[in-house]
Amino acid sequence: FGPQGYVDVGLCFFQFMAFWAVFNWAAEQDRKSLVLAALLTGLAMGFKHQGMATLFVAATIVLGRGLLARDGLRLALVNVGIIVGLSLLVVGPWYVRAYMMAGNPIWPLANGFFGGAPFKLAPILLTNSSGDVQQSGLGKLLPSFEWFRFRWSAMSPWSWTFTPGGAQ
């Protein structure tokens, strides 16, 4: 499995494209490039938690470019706010879901800081197959993977069409 990248290939793609957009913005001061960089940064963060480094580096580049070009501190902070805000808007639903399910938005990382669920509960959190875990808030509204596994034959148009007698 070593030579296969899996998720890392997508992470690298979105990080590369985000930095490409940031450097285009730095060269041309085009707001569309900054918005594109923010959206791509959010996607990189959604692919893997290591994508958060993209946000820190991109925000530092945007702030540094604004201060070095003498655009003023206010404009530099507005641009940083655009890239940070839009990135978090893109990745926010994943972080909210993780927080509601495990008590930590970047679970299983930083459990010492956020005090989330221990890593050994991963199968329970992902499948909700045990009654030992109390879910609250949004966690109650999200169906678990176990629910889909048991009801897939009834929900699948493939099963409706090709199962003798239908699966209704």
Secondary structure as GFF3:
##gff-version 3
##sequence-region A 1 168
A	DSSP	alpha_helix	7	28	.	.	.	ID=ss1
A	DSSP	alpha_helix	31	47	.	.	.	ID=ss2
A	DSSP	three_ten_helix	49	51	.	.	.	ID=ss3
A	DSSP	alpha_helix	52	68	.	.	.	ID=ss4
A	DSSP	alpha_helix	73	102	.	.	.	ID=ss5
A	DSSP	alpha_helix	111	114	.	.	.	ID=ss6
A	DSSP	three_ten_helix	119	121	.	.	.	ID=ss7
A	DSSP	alpha_helix	122	127	.	.	.	ID=ss8
A	DSSP	alpha_helix	138	141	.	.	.	ID=ss9
A	DSSP	alpha_helix	145	155	.	.	.	ID=ss10
A	DSSP	alpha_helix	157	162	.	.	.	ID=ss11
###
